[in-house]
Amino acid sequence: MALKSLLKPTRNSILCSSISSSSLFSSLCKERIFSLPSESPPAAKKVPFTHSVHGITLQDPYHWMANTADPDLADYLRRENLYAEAFMADTQILQRRLFSEMTSRISTKVSTPPEPWGPWFYYQYIPEGKEYPVLCRRLQNEKTNWLKKLTQFAKGNSGKQEEVLLDWNEIAKQYGYVHVGTCRVSPDHNFLAYTVDITGSEHFMLQIKDLRSGLMIPKLQEGVVSLAWAEEGRTLFYTQADENQRPYRVFSTKLGFSDTGEDVLVFVENDPNYCVDITSTKDGKFITVNSNSRTSSEVYIIDANNWLSGLQRIHKRIPGIQYFLEHHCGFFYILTNAPLEKKGDCSKEDYYVARCRVEDIKSANWQDIVLQSKDFSIHDMDVFSGHLVLFVNKNGVPMLCSINLPLDANHKHRLEIEKLDPWFFPLPSNSCSVAPGSNHDFTSSLYRVVLSSPVMPDLIVDYDMSKRVFSIIQQEEVEVKHDIKLKTYQPDALGIEKVSDAQNKRENFETRESETWKDFSDSYCCERKEVISHDGIRVPLTILYSPSTFQKGRSPGVLQGYGAYGEVLDKSWCPSRLSLLDRGFVLAFADIRGGGGGDSSWHRCGSGLQKQNSIQDFIFCANFLIDNGYVHKNRLGSIGYSAGGLLVGAAINMHPDLFGAAILKVPFLDICNTLLDPSLPLTILDYEEFGNPEIAMQFESILSYSPYDNISKGSCYPPMLVTASFRDARVGVWEAAKWVAKIRDTTCSRCSTSAILKTNMVGGHFGEGGLYGGCEETAYDYAFLIKVLGTSDRDSTFS
């Protein structure tokens, strides 16, 4: 977890004195096995507010909370924080114990292995006792091969002076908060451009550092999102956001010539449905300006050596079609889902790789060279001087392969991946996560990957695509007691799923000077199940538990889901989870529709008018855990982050007795009101994901599951920990506040006293981050679960 985080990206009246509509206890109240504060929870003021949409009148007495400048909101959040503090007072010792366990597992040396790029080694590390990373570099020793360089560096024998390029800790010390968004070193290695947020509002400032002198260049711009350098290393392109934080303009600035002059406006996107992103092709020959919605894109190119020649659009924007572009030796390689047939349905197309000569980019003369097959779907690509890297998925399992470049320039036929002599990177059979490293060097034949699973600490592997060999560079260290079994593997234990007899032969790869690697599969079980959902669709469910503490039908558990934006649920290694596993918890991860899956249809079938599929998938996964004895029926908790909070909230409304606890982190709960306000950040962009409530049919669909609008009156809701951030620019702080206030007002008054709201008054959507700060927050969350699910605490076997 720590290593991957370095490498690498979801509205004035009398104050109410009592809870009114739920003053009587429900006859269905479950006996509480935990203590409650002596004081009553806060009651928010109610201000009558009604609005009608498509003939439906909605009552919203907490609409006033959307005005974050209202002093009554700050006062209400303060009182809720005090109540949460009182509720969790009896867990203080437990929180400290959990925090101690988590921090004791962290190695004293948290770092990334150095990455060779040009004449330099670039790397990051977190100084001992510090929260944030430091970006550094050292000159390479040109007389030794690359693997010996890495070995010497790891032993501290580089003999070269370290240069500190950027220290996150210094920024945090100065401003109290730090979030570095984008960080780009110029092609000539003389400048560092980066964006930084110092408030938590995600309002990033551009800063540029001259790496030769160590001095900052006085060219501050606000609202900057993405960055790209021209090939000569003096011209920087950047995007700037509007008042709704939508990146919509591209500027260029010339260092050393016009530092005090006006930057040049290059491009403007006036359509509020689209955001602009810029990047450079891997070889640095072109800058790409990408105007993207959730489902469509339009790409412009700029000659990086002659950017004054202007932009050239590669294809007219078409709804539902996306393009991603790279360059190699006079050819553009385009990852797209454009229909292969003229009358094809783009909504049903998966991605393939097309190619055309640079001079033919505006024509329809594209060669469809690499297609998906019945076994593989293509998700992404990367291009190097000698290789094309494809990110593919086979039966829900992520894989990578490389194909030698250049391809035959006269090749006219469409080919499936298997026909291009691919090298499938050897991966552990239990790997759930495959994340690319930074891989800056276009000329390199090495491709760095971070492999991880729920039972395998992050493993960094370099794949030599020319020689088709791999080297294990580094694995995250985890401090454990002597009685915990770590399973050790030899390098050749890295294998691949059977692709074909020829491709699966051992001679297709060999190892070289590689180290062993380890996992915790002898101490923790990781199972992958398929759950039959309401409509017969099979939903992947990953289940993690400790055989030594598991009790069939009696164990507590936690189910996590997300199910939005096509994002794959993170199931990678997280050492903090061991504190729950060692206390008998079962942890489960539901890869429901709406998230990422084997192909693009998995996302489509859980979004828009089909969003109910996501919720039902989650509910069926919860019932699977109970029915199959993985967890006790009264001891299953659920966790949802951001859009995952919508999922959990909706599931609780439909089945209030399904979960024994819930944690909703910066949750998206008031979806109807949010999507009806186009002035809010992300609202218009989210129409493609959830629907546009201005359209009657889509409004009815959204209203049918909107957590805030469907709270079950008088019902017994489970204990809840709801977190929010006052400066959250993605999900307004009022969404969590309104939800808790309405829970208290309309559900069982006895049960609702176990709902707590904890608001970070200074941070943003991603919290305050940091290595130890993250452990402190997680310890709080786990202490809540242990308290309300009736788990007797015992020391973790990791200490």
N, C-alpha and C positions, 0 to 999 in steps of 0.2 A: 504493500500500500504506500509506504513512505517513498520508495524508489519511484513508483509509477507517478506519484504526484509531482515529482521533480521533472520527469520526462514529459511529460505532456503539457471534454473540455468535457421546458421544463418555459356611512357618509354623514330650542332651550326650553325646557319644560321642567316640571317638578320631578325631582329625583325619586325613582321608585324605592319604596322602603321595604318591599317584600316581593317574593316570587308569587305571582298571582295565579296564573291559569293552571299551575301544577301543584297547588298547595297540599293536596292529598297524596299520600303514598300510593303507588300502584300496588295492586294485589300480587303482581308478578315480581316484586322486588326480591333479588337474591340476597342472601345473608352476606354482609360485608365482613371480610376477615382481616381488615386493616383499619387503622385508626384515622379519624378525621380531626381537623382543627376544631378548637372550641368555638371559634368565631364563625359566623355565617359568611358565605362567599359574597363578593360584591354584587350589587344589582346595578345594571346600567340604566341611565335615563332613557325614557321612551318618548319619541317625538312623532306624532302622527304623520304618516307620509304614504300616499297611495299613487300608483301610476298604472296606466292601462296600456297593454300591448296586444294588438290583434284581438281586441274585445275581451281580454282577460285582465281583471283588476288584481293587482298585487299590493299587499300591505307590507310595509317595511319600516317599522318604528325605530330601527337602528340605522337608517339611511344616513343620519347625521355623522356617523363615524367616518364616512369617506372624506370628510373635511379634516385633514390631519393637523390643520392650524387651530382647530377648536380646542381650547384648553381643557374642556371636559373630557376629551379623548385621552390626553396625556394623564389626567388624573385617574381616569378609569383603568388605564393600563398599569399605572403605578399601584393601584389597589389590588389589581389582579396579580401582579408580581408579588405583593406582600402575602396574598392568600396562597399562592403557589409555594412560597417560601415556608409558610406555616404547615401546609400539607406535606411537604417533603422534609420537615424538621427532624422526624424520627429516622431519616435515612442518611443523616450526615456521616455517621461512622461508616456505613455501607458505601457511600459515595467515595469517601477517602480510600477505602480498601480497594474498590474497583479502579480508581484512578492510579493507585500504587501498582496494582497488577498490570494495568495497561502500559504505564510508562516503564515498568521494569522489563517489558518485552522488547523495548526499543533499543537497538544497538547504539553504542556510543558513537559509531561512525555511520551516519546515514548519508549516502552519496550515490551519484550515478557514475558508472565507469566513464573514463574520458572518451570522447568521440573525435577521431581525427578529421579535420576539415582544413584544407589548405595547409599552411605551415604550422597550424596550431592544434593542440588538444583542448577541447572545450568540455567543461564538466560543471556539475553543481554539487553542493553538499550543505548539510545543515550543521553549523557549529554546535558542539556539545552544550546542552543547556539552553539553546536558542530555539525560537519558534519557527523561523523562516529560513529559506535557502539563500545561498550566495552563489552567483554565477562567476566562474573563473576561467582562465585559460593559461596554458604554458606552451612555449615553443617545443616542437617535436625534435627528437634526436634523429637526424636523417640517416644515420649509419646502421640502424637496426630495423629488423622487420616489424610489421605492425603489431604482431602478437607479443613480441618481446618488449615493445614500447609500452603496451598496456601493463605487462607484468612489472616492468621497472617502475612505472608510474604508481601502481598499487602499493609497491614497497617503498615509495617515497624517494626513489633514486633517479628522478628525471634530470636532476642537475640544473634545471632551468627555474628561473624566478616566476613565481605565481603572480598573475595579474588579476585583481578583483575588478570585475566589470560592473556588477550590480549586487548590492546587499539589501535584500528585503528588510532585514532587521533594523537597519539605519533609518529607513523610511518610516517603519512602524514606530520606532522610538521618537521620531520627530513629530509625527501626526497622530499617533495612537491607533492607526489603522492602515493596512496596506493590502492592495489587490493589484498585482501586475497582470494586465490583460494580454498584451502582445509584446513580443521581444524579438527584434530582428538585427542581426549583425550584417553590415554592408558586405558586398561581394569581395571588396579589397581588404576587409577585416580592419578598417580604420575607424568605423563609426558604429555605435550602438543606438538604435532607436527603440523606444519602448513606451507603452502607455501605462499609466498608473492611476488608480482610484484611491483617494485618501479619506473618503467619507462613508463608503458602503453604498452609495447611490448609483454606482456603475457609471458615473460621469467621469470618463477617463481623460487625463491630460497627456499630451505628447511631450516627451523629453528626448533630447538627442545628446549623446556624449561622444566627444572626440577621444578615441581610445589611445591615441598617440600622446596627447598631453594630459589626459585624465580630466579635462575641463568640460563643463556642460555648455552647450551652444544655446544662447538665449533666444530660442524660438518655441515658445510655449503656445500650444493650441489646445482648446478644450473640446470635449465631445468627440475625441478621436477613437476609432474602433479598430480598423485594420491597417496594415503597413506593407509596403513592398518597395524594394530598392531597384533602381535601374542598374544595368550591368556595369556601368562605369563607377558605381559606388558613391556618386556625388548627388544624384537626384533621388529624392524620396517621395513616393506617392502615399497618400493617406486618405481615409474616408472620414467624414464628419457627420455626426448625427443631428437630427432636428430636435425640437422641444419634447417630442415623444420618444426620444432615444432610437429613432430609426435612422440608420446610416443611409444617407441619400446623396451625398456629394463627394466627388473625388478631387483632391488638390495635388499639386506637385510643388516641391520646394527644392531649390538648388543650394546646396551647402557651399560656403566659401565665396559665393558670388553675390547672393542677394539675401543674406541673412537678415537684413533689416528691411527688405522690400516686401512687396505683396506676393503671396503665393498664387500660383496660377490655377484657376478653376478648369478642370479637365472634363468633368461629367456631372450631370444632375439627373436623378431619377425622381420624377414628379408623381408617379403613381404610388399612393400610400400603401398599396398591397405588396410592395417590393422593397427589399433592403439591398444595399450595395456592399459588396465585399471585393477586395483586391488581393491579388497574389501574383507571384512571378512563376513562370514555368521553371521546372527543376534546373534546366540548363541556363537560366537567366536571360534567354534571348527575347522573351516577350513578357509583358505585363498583361494580366487578364483582369478585366473589370466585369464582375459577375453580379447581375441584378436578379435576385432570387426571391420568390415567394416560398411558401411551404412546399409547393408541388411543381412550380414552374421556374424556368430560368432563361435569361438572355445573356449572352457572353460577348464582350467586345475585347479586341486585342490591341495592344500598343507595342510597337517595335521598341524594345528597351534601349537600343542604340540610337534611335532616331524618334524619340517620343513626340517631338514637335510635328511629326507628320500626321498626327491625329489618331482617332480611334477607328477601328473597322469592326462592324458587327458581323458575327459569323452566321447568324440565322435569326429570322424574325421570331418573336415570342409567340409560343403556342401553349394554350392552357394544358397543364398536365405533363408537359415535356420538359425534361431537364438535360443540361449539357455540362460536362466538366472536361476541361481541356488541358493537354500537355503537349510538349514539342520535343521532337527527336529527329535530328539530321534532315531538316527540310520537310518533315511531315508533322501534321498535327494528329495526335491520338485523342479521340473524343469518346468519353464514357457517356452514354445516353440511353434513354428509354423511348426514343422516337420510334414510331411504328415502322416495322420492316416492310410492310406492305402499304401502298398509298392510302388505302381505305381502312387501315388497321385502327383498333381502339387503343389509344395511348394509355388509358386508365388500366389496361390489363397487361401492358408490356413490362417486362423486366429489362435490366440493363445489359448492354453489350458494348463492345469496343469497336468504333469505326475509325477510319484513317483517311486522310487526304493530303495532298501536297499543299504547301503553304499558299501557293498562288491560286489554288482551287477552293479555298476555304468558303467562298461565298456561293459556290456552285452546288448543285445537287449531286456532284460526282464524288460521293463518299463511298469508300469500300467498307463493307461490314465484315470485318476480318475475324473477330473473336466473339462467338456467340455462347450463350449459356446452353447447357444440355439438360436432359431430364434429371441428371444427378447433381448438377451444379447451378447455382445462381451467382451472378457477379455483383459485388457490392461497392468496390472501389478499385482504384489502380494507382500505381506510382511508376515513374519512368526514370531510368538511368541510362548512361551512355551505352551500356551493353545488354540491358535487360528491361523487360516489362514485368512489373509485379502486380499480380491480381489478388484481391481479397475476395474469396469465394465462400459459399456456404453449401455444405452437403448434409442434407437431412437434419438441419438445425445446428450442425457443428461447424464453427468457423475454421477456415483453412486458408493458407497462402500458397501461391506458386509463382515461379518465375519462368519467363519465356525469353529465349535469346533474341536480341536485336542486333542488327536490323533484320526485319522481315523482307522477304522478296518484294522489291519495289513493283514488280509486274504482277504480283499475286492478285487475282480477281475473284477468287471463290471465298464464300463464307465457310469458316471452320469452327468446330467446337473446340473447347480448350484441349481436350485429349489428343487432338490431331497436330498440336503444335509442340510436341515433345516438352511438356512442362516438367519442371522439378517441383514437386510438392514438398514444402518445408516439413521436415520431421517434427512432430508435435507430440507432447504427452497425450495419452489416450483420454485422460480425465481433465484435460484443459478446457476450462469454460471461457477463458478470456485471452484474446490475442490482440495486443496493442502495439502499433509500430513505434519505434523510437523516432528521434528527430530526423535522422538520415538526410543531412543537408547536402552531402557531396555527390553531385551528379556523376562524377567520374568513377566513383567507388563501385566495386563489385560486391561489397558487403552490405547486407541488409540487417539492421538491428531490430529485434522484437522483444517485447516484454510478455512473457507467458505467465499465466496465473490461474489458480482455481481456488475453490473454497478450502481445500486442504493443502495447497502448494504455495509457499511463499514466492513472491515475484522472482522469476527467473529470466535473466537477460541473456539472450543468445544472438550471436552474430552468424548469419548465413552467408557463405561465400557462394554467390550464384554462378561464378565462372567454373569453380572446381567442384561445385555441388557437395560441399562439406560444411560442417557447422562447428562452432566453438562456443561452449558455455562460458560466458564472461563473468557473471556475477549472480549470486542469489541473495535475496534479502535475509539478513541474519535475525533470528528470533531467539531470545534468551529463554531457555526452558529448564525445568528441574530434571534431575537424572532419571526419574521414573517415567518420564514421557518418552514414548517410542517414536523415534524419527526413522523413517524408512529411507535408505540410501540407494540410489540408482547409479549404475554406470552410464556413461554418455550414450552407449548404443541402445539404451532402453527407450530413448526417444523414438517413437514409431509413428506411422501414419495409418489412417483408416484405409482399408483396401479400396483402391481406385481401379486398378486393373492388374492382372498378373505381371505385366511388364513393368508397370510403374511402381509396384510394391516390392520389387527385388531389392535385397540389401545392398547390391552393388550400386544402386542409384545414389547412395550417399555413404560417406565415411566420416569418421571424426578425426580431429587433429588436435593434440595437446589439450584436450578438453578436460574439465573438471567433472566430478560427480555432482549430483543434485539430489535434493531431499524433499520429502513431503511428510504429511502427518496422517497418511491413510491407514497406518496401523493403530492410530489413536482415535481417529474420527472417521465416521462413515459419511460418504457423499453419494447419494442415490439420485438417479434421474428417472422420474416417472412421467407417465402421460395420463392426464385427467380428461375424462369424457365430459365436455361441457354441455350446456342445455340444448344445443343443436347438433350434437354428435361430433363436433370438432375436438381433436386431441390437443390438449394444452400442456406444454412442457412444465414440469414442476421439479425443481432441484431441492432435495431434502438433506439437511446436515445435522448430525447428532453424534454424541459420544456413547459408544456401546457400554462403557463402564457406569454411566449415570442414567441412561435411558430406561424408562419404565413404561412398558407397553400399556396404553390406555390411561396413563396417569401423568405423563410428563406435561410440563408447560411448554408452550411453543409460541413462535412469532412468524407470521406470514407477511412477506413484503411484496409489493407490486408497484408498477408504474403505468405502463400501458398507454403511452402517448408519444406523438412526434416520431414514431418509428425508432425510438431509442431502445437499445438492448439493455435490460436490467443488469446492473453491475453485480456480478457474482464472484469477483476476483478476491484474492486473499485479503483478509482483514484480521489482524491479530487480536483486536479488541473483542471480536466475537467469542474468543475462547473463554472469556469470563462468563458468558451465558452458557456455553456448551458444557463447561465443567461444573455448572450448577444444575445440570439436567435439562436444559432447554433444547428443544428441537427448533431449528431455524429453517425456514422454507422460502423459496424464491419462485414466484409465479410469472412465467414469461407469457403473459396474456396478450390477446390481440390488441392492436393499437400501438404496441411497442415494436421492436425489431424482431425479425424472424427469418425463416428460410428464404422468403422472397417478399417482394413489395406488397403482395396481397394481404399479408399478415397485418401490416399497418392499416391498410385501407379498410379491412373488415372490422376494425375497432375504433374507427374515427367517424366524424360527421354523424349521419343518420344511423350509423351502426355502432355508436358508442356503447350502447347497452351490452354489446357482446363482451367488451372489456370487463364490465361490472359483473356480469354473469360468470365469466371465466374465473374471476377472483373468488366469487362466492362458492363455485363448485370446487375450486382448489381447497378452500377452507374446509368444506364438508368432507373432502377426500382425506384430509389429515385426521379429522375426528373419526370418521367411519372406519378407517384402517388402523386405528390405534396408535397413531403417531403422537397424538396429544389428547389430553382430557377435554371433554366437551365444554367445560367451564373455564379452561385455562389456556385458550388460544388468543394471543394478542395479534394486532396488525399494525403495520407501519407504512405510511405513505409520505413521500417527499414531493412538495410542489404539486404538479399535476397528479401525482400519486395520491395526494391528499383528497382530491376529488373522488378518486376511485374508492378509497376507504370510507369517506363520508357517505357516499351513495350506497355502498354495501351495508353500512350500519343502519341507514334509514330504512332499507328494505328488510333487514333482518337484525333488529336491535339486540337480540339475544345470541347472535352467532359468535361474537367476540367478547372475551372477558376483559379486554383492555385495548386501547388504541393510542398510537402516537402519530400525530399529524404535524409534520414539519413544514413551516411556511406554506400552508396548504391553499390550494385554489378551490375555494368552497362556494363563493358567491358568483358563479359563472354567468347567470342570467344578467345581473346588474352590470357586471364587468363588460360583457360583450355588447351590452346596449350603450356603452359609453365609449365612442371612438376616440375620445381625447386621451384615453389612458394608453400607456406604452403597451405594445404587443397586441392590443385588441383587434385591430383590422387584420393583422397577420394571422391571428388565431381563427379567423373565419374558416379558413381552409381545413383546420384541424377539427374544430368542434361544430362549426356551422355559423350562419349569420342570423341572429334573432330578428332582424328586420324582415326576413322571409318567414311567413306564417308556419309552414311545415317544419322548418328548421328550428324555429322558436319553440314549437310544441315538443320537439325531440329533446332540446336542451332542458326545457322546464321539467320534463318527465324524470330526469335524474339529478337535477341541480341540488347539491347537498343542502344549501341554505334554505331552499324553497320547499323541501320535502321532509323536514324534521317531523318525526312521528309524535303527535301530540299525546301527552300523558304516558308515553312508553318509558320503560327502564333502559336507559342508555349505559353502555359500559364506562368504566373510569377512562378518562382521556387526558393525555398531555398534549396540549396544542401550543406550538411555538410560532412566534412571529418576529419580524424585524422592522423597526420603525421606518428605516430608510430603504426598505425593499422597493426597488423600481419595477420588479417583475410581477409580484403578487402583493397587492396593497395590504398594509398591516390591518386594515379594517376587516378583511375577509375572515381572519381568525377571530378577531374581537367580536364581530357580529354573530358568528357561529356559536361561540361560547355563551354570549349574552342570550341568544335565542334558545339554546339548550337549557339554560337555567330557567327561562321564562315559560317554556312550553312542555318540557318533558317532566318525568317524575322528580319531584323536588328533593326527595331523599337521594336518589341516584345521582342527580346533577351536581351535588356537592363534591363529587369525586372527579369533576371536570376542572382542570386547571389550565390557565393561560399564562405562558411565560414569554415576555417580550423583551428582545434585545433592543434597547433604546438608541444604540449607536451603530449597529451593524446593518448589513444589507442582506440580500437574498441568500448569500453563501456564508453568512455568519462572519465571525472574525478569523476563522481559519487558524492556522498555526499547528505545529506538531503536538504541543502539549495542551493547547486550548481545545483542540479537537477531542483529545482524550477526556478532558474535564466535562465537555458537553455530552459525550457518549456515556460517561459514568453516571451522569444525572438521568439520562434516558433509561439506562439499564436498571438503576435503582428504583425508578418508578415502576417498571415492569415487575421486578422482583417483589416489590411491596404489594401491588394490587392483585397479582396473580397468585399470591399465597405461597411463594417459594421460600422455604427456609434457607437463609444464607449460609453458605459454608465457603471456606477459603478455596479459591481457585488453585488448581495444581500448578498454575503459572504464577509466580510471585516475584 
